[in-house]
Amino acid sequence: MAVSIEQKVGLFFLLALITLGVMIELVEDWRPFEEQYNYVAFFESAVGMNAGDPVRIAGVEVGKITTIGIEDGKVRVDFYVDETAVIRRDSTARIRQTNLLGGTFLGLDFGSPQSVVLPPGSTVATQETTNFDELITNLDHNQDRVLGPLGDLLNDYRQFLASSIERLDKVVTKLDTGQGTLGRLVNDPQLYDEILSMSGRLNTLLRRVEEGEGTLGRLLSDPELYENLSRTVADIQSVAEQLSQGKGTLGKLLADDRLYEDATITLAELREITEKVNAGQGALGKLVNDDVLYEDLRAGLARINSIAAKIDDGQGTLGRLVNDDTLYRDAETTLHKVEKTVDGLSDTGPLSALGVVLGTLF
């Protein structure tokens, strides 16, 4: 059967497409115009990593993993980087996770700028990381360690928790039904109105204070009061300094030790006197402790009161002297006569004076 030209052209394009697909698959990393530098890294484990996974520096893809194998009890990872990547001697390689679904890549860091560049074919230092499987295993283990004791604790305090929840439910029920002070605060609208009214009055009061009304307003807004207070504080500080320096009477009381010593001696002497009085020594001690003296004194005071009452009533000679005006007038008349007699004596001789006295008196 003869093949037509159209069939030949179709077969040619079909074979060309198949050949192109095979070449793309086989020579995906073939880059004839780029320099590629091969390196090696050894890991304890390379879970999830496959040949063809990317090699990245700071998140930028710079190469790929070529082969993965086992060598001397470790996982050998061969990879290459392009000419834009610079791997230094202190650079490290780590297996990193692309996402939580399991994608991985080989991550490299820059290393220090002063470190030398690692030549191609060298082994790059590695740093082990925890893979996703180990993380899940550790999480399960930690979950058992944490949740196990927590479950035991909840079982031990189940009755206590149940009773606490029951009491809390009762408290919430009382609050909801308006019982108690807190329940009335929650449910009584009158309290809200009172609080709102109080808030209004408080705002009015604060406004008046800010405007300088009233005593409190003047205290807050009048600078003269502040200056007076500052001067008062300064005066107090001056007085305190003078006291600390021992100036003035009060300063001497605070700073002079002799006053303390004198007070100590005085207190000791007062204590000694008090002890003697309590022991009945001396006149004051006998007065304090001897009942006979007290009775005698009481009887003497009673007699004095009796005599004073008689004098006040005009009884006896002394009473008449105190209360009778006649005696006073007689004494005054006699004094006048004596005065006249003395005047006459100064003008006469002795015999005449004697006669005058006798005549005056008799």
C-alpha positions in Angstrom: 0.0 0.0 0.0 1.5 3.3 -1.1 1.9 6.0 1.5 0.8 9.4 0.5 2.8 12.5 1.0 0.4 13.8 3.6 0.8 10.6 5.7 4.6 10.9 5.4 4.5 14.5 6.6 2.2 13.5 9.5 4.5 10.6 10.5 7.5 12.9 10.3 6.0 15.5 12.7 4.9 12.7 15.0 8.4 11.2 15.2 9.8 14.7 15.6 7.5 15.4 18.6 8.4 12.1 20.2 12.1 12.7 19.7 11.8 16.2 21.2 10.0 15.0 24.3 12.7 12.3 24.8 15.5 14.8 24.4 13.8 17.2 26.8 13.4 14.5 29.4 16.9 13.2 29.0 18.8 16.4 28.7 16.7 18.6 31.0 19.8 19.8 32.8 22.0 20.0 29.8 23.2 23.5 29.6 26.1 23.7 27.1 26.7 27.4 27.6 26.8 27.4 31.5 29.7 26.4 33.8 28.6 23.8 36.4 30.7 22.9 39.5 30.2 19.6 41.2 30.3 19.1 45.0 29.7 16.4 47.5 27.9 16.4 50.9 27.4 13.6 53.5 24.4 13.2 55.7 23.2 10.9 58.5 19.8 10.7 56.8 18.3 12.0 53.6 14.6 11.2 54.1 12.5 12.7 51.3 15.4 13.8 49.1 15.6 12.6 45.5 17.9 13.0 42.6 16.8 16.1 40.7 15.8 18.1 43.7 17.0 21.7 43.6 20.0 23.2 45.3 19.3 26.7 46.7 21.3 29.5 48.3 19.1 31.9 50.4 16.0 30.5 48.6 17.5 31.1 45.1 17.9 27.9 42.9 21.5 27.6 41.8 21.8 23.9 40.9 20.4 20.4 41.3 21.1 17.1 43.0 22.6 14.6 40.6 22.9 11.3 42.6 22.2 10.0 46.0 23.9 7.0 47.4 25.4 5.3 50.6 29.1 5.5 51.3 30.9 4.6 54.6 27.7 4.4 56.6 26.4 7.8 55.4 24.3 9.2 52.7 26.3 10.7 49.9 24.7 13.5 47.9 26.3 14.7 44.7 25.1 18.0 43.3 26.2 20.8 41.1 25.9 24.6 41.2 26.1 27.1 38.4 28.7 29.7 37.9 26.7 32.4 39.8 27.0 30.4 43.1 30.0 30.9 45.4 30.5 28.1 48.0 33.1 29.0 50.7 35.0 26.7 53.0 32.7 27.5 56.0 29.5 27.2 54.0 27.2 24.4 55.3 24.6 22.3 53.5 21.3 21.3 55.1 18.2 19.3 54.0 15.3 21.8 54.0 11.6 21.3 53.7 9.9 23.1 50.9 6.5 22.8 52.5 4.5 20.5 54.9 3.6 18.2 52.0 7.1 16.7 51.9 9.0 18.6 49.3 12.7 19.0 50.0 15.7 20.8 48.6 19.4 21.1 49.5 20.0 24.5 51.2 23.4 26.2 51.3 24.4 29.3 53.1 26.8 32.0 52.0 29.5 31.5 54.6 31.7 34.3 55.9 33.1 36.8 53.3 36.6 36.4 54.5 36.6 32.6 54.0 38.2 31.2 50.9 36.2 29.7 48.0 35.8 26.0 48.1 37.2 24.4 44.9 34.9 22.2 42.7 34.8 18.5 43.7 35.3 19.3 47.4 33.1 18.1 50.3 30.8 20.7 51.7 30.2 20.6 55.5 26.7 19.6 56.5 24.3 20.3 59.4 21.7 17.7 60.3 18.1 18.9 60.6 15.0 17.3 61.9 12.9 16.0 59.1 9.1 15.9 59.1 8.8 12.3 60.1 11.0 12.8 63.1 9.1 15.9 64.0 5.8 13.9 64.0 7.4 11.2 66.0 8.7 13.6 68.6 5.3 15.3 68.7 3.6 12.0 69.4 6.1 11.2 72.1 5.7 14.6 73.7 2.0 14.4 73.4 2.0 11.2 75.3 4.3 12.7 78.0 2.2 15.8 78.4 -1.3 14.6 77.9 -0.9 11.4 79.8 -0.2 13.1 83.2 -2.8 15.8 82.3 -5.4 13.1 81.8 -4.4 11.4 85.1 -4.7 14.8 86.9 -8.1 15.4 85.4 -9.2 11.9 86.6 -8.0 12.6 90.1 -9.7 16.0 90.3 -12.8 15.0 88.4 -15.1 15.2 91.4 -13.6 18.5 92.5 -14.0 20.0 89.0 -17.6 18.7 88.8 -18.5 20.3 92.1 -16.7 23.6 91.1 -18.6 23.7 87.8 -21.9 23.0 89.7 -21.2 25.9 92.1 -20.3 28.2 89.3 -23.5 27.3 87.5 -25.4 28.2 90.7 -23.6 31.5 90.9 -24.4 32.3 87.3 -28.0 31.3 87.8 -28.3 33.7 90.8 -26.7 36.5 88.8 -29.1 35.9 86.0 -32.1 35.9 88.3 -30.9 39.1 90.0 -30.2 37.6 93.4 -27.5 39.2 95.7 -25.7 42.5 95.3 -23.9 41.5 92.1 -27.1 40.1 90.6 -29.0 43.4 91.3 -26.1 45.3 89.7 -26.4 43.2 86.6 -30.2 43.2 86.3 -31.5 46.4 88.0 -31.9 49.2 85.4 -32.3 51.7 88.3 -28.7 51.2 89.3 -27.6 52.0 85.7 -29.7 55.2 85.8 -28.1 56.2 89.2 -24.6 55.5 87.9 -25.4 57.5 84.7 -26.7 60.4 86.9 -23.6 60.1 89.2 -21.4 60.2 86.1 -23.1 63.4 84.9 -22.7 65.1 88.3 -19.1 64.0 88.4 -18.5 65.5 85.0 -20.1 68.7 86.1 -17.9 68.8 89.2 -14.7 68.1 87.2 -15.7 70.9 84.7 -16.1 73.3 87.6 -12.8 72.2 89.1 -11.1 72.7 85.7 -12.6 76.2 85.4 -11.2 77.1 88.9 -14.6 77.3 90.7 -14.7 76.5 94.4 -11.9 75.8 96.8 -10.6 72.7 95.0 -10.7 74.5 91.7 -8.7 77.4 93.1 -6.2 75.0 94.6 -5.7 73.4 91.2 -5.7 76.5 89.0 -4.4 79.4 91.1 -0.6 79.7 90.7 -0.4 81.9 93.8 -1.4 78.9 96.0 1.4 76.9 94.3 3.9 79.6 95.0 2.7 79.9 98.7 3.0 76.1 99.0 6.5 76.3 97.5 7.5 79.0 99.9 6.1 77.0 102.8 8.0 73.9 101.8 11.2 76.1 101.5 10.6 77.4 105.0 10.1 73.9 106.3 13.3 72.8 104.7 15.1 75.8 106.2 13.7 75.0 109.7 14.7 71.4 109.2 18.3 72.5 108.3 18.4 74.7 111.4 17.2 71.9 113.6 19.8 69.5 112.2 22.5 72.1 112.9 21.3 72.5 116.5 20.1 76.1 116.2 17.3 77.4 118.4 15.7 75.9 121.4 14.2 72.9 119.5 17.5 72.4 117.7 19.3 72.2 121.0 16.8 69.7 122.3 17.4 67.5 119.2 21.2 67.9 118.9 22.5 68.6 122.5 23.3 65.3 124.3 23.5 67.1 127.6 19.8 67.8 127.6 19.2 64.0 127.2 21.6 63.3 130.0 20.0 65.9 132.3 16.6 64.5 131.4 17.9 61.0 132.3 19.3 62.2 135.6 16.0 64.0 136.4 14.0 60.9 135.6 16.2 58.9 137.8 15.8 61.3 140.7 12.0 61.4 140.2 12.0 57.6 140.3 14.0 57.7 143.5 11.6 60.3 145.1 8.6 58.2 143.9 10.1 55.1 145.5 10.7 56.9 148.8 7.1 58.3 148.7 5.8 54.8 148.0 7.9 53.5 150.9 6.4 56.1 153.2 9.7 58.0 153.8 9.7 61.8 154.5 6.8 64.1 155.1 5.2 63.6 151.7 5.6 59.8 152.0 3.8 59.9 155.4 1.1 62.1 153.9 0.6 59.7 151.1 0.8 56.4 153.1 -0.2 57.3 156.7 -4.0 57.2 157.2 -3.6 58.9 160.7 -2.2 62.1 159.1 -5.1 62.0 156.6 -7.6 61.7 159.3 -6.0 64.5 161.4 -5.8 66.7 158.3 -9.4 66.0 157.6 -10.5 66.8 161.2 -8.4 70.0 161.1 -10.0 71.1 157.9 -13.4 70.4 159.5 -12.6 72.5 162.5 -11.3 75.3 160.2 -14.6 75.2 158.3 -16.5 75.4 161.6 -14.5 78.4 162.8 -14.9 80.1 159.4 -18.7 79.5 159.5 -18.9 81.1 163.0 -16.9 84.1 161.9 -19.1 84.4 158.8 -22.1 84.3 161.1 -20.6 87.0 163.4 -20.1 84.8 166.4 -17.3 85.6 168.9 -15.0 88.5 169.0 -13.4 87.8 165.7 -16.8 87.3 164.1 -18.0 90.7 165.5 -14.8 92.3 164.3 -15.4 91.0 160.8 -19.1 91.6 160.6 -19.9 94.6 163.0 -19.4 98.1 161.5 -19.7 99.8 164.9 -16.4 98.5 166.1 -14.8 99.8 162.9 -16.4 103.3 163.5 -15.3 103.3 167.2 -11.8 102.4 166.2 -11.8 105.2 163.6 -13.0 107.8 166.1 -10.3 106.7 168.6 -7.6 107.0 166.0 -8.8 110.6 165.2 -8.6 111.5 168.9 -5.1 110.0 169.2 -4.1 112.0 166.2 -5.4 115.2 167.8 -3.6 114.4 171.0 -0.3 113.9 169.3 -0.7 117.2 167.5 -1.3 118.9 170.9 1.7 117.3 172.5 4.0 118.8 169.9 2.9 122.3 171.0 3.1 122.0 174.9 5.5 120.8 177.6 5.6 117.4 179.2 3.2 118.2 182.1 0.8 119.9 179.9 1.0 117.0 177.4 0.2 114.6 180.2 -2.8 116.6 181.2 -4.0 116.9 177.7 -3.7 113.1 177.2 -5.6 112.4 180.4 -8.2 115.0 179.6 -8.6 113.6 176.1 -8.9 110.0 177.3 -11.1 110.7 180.3 
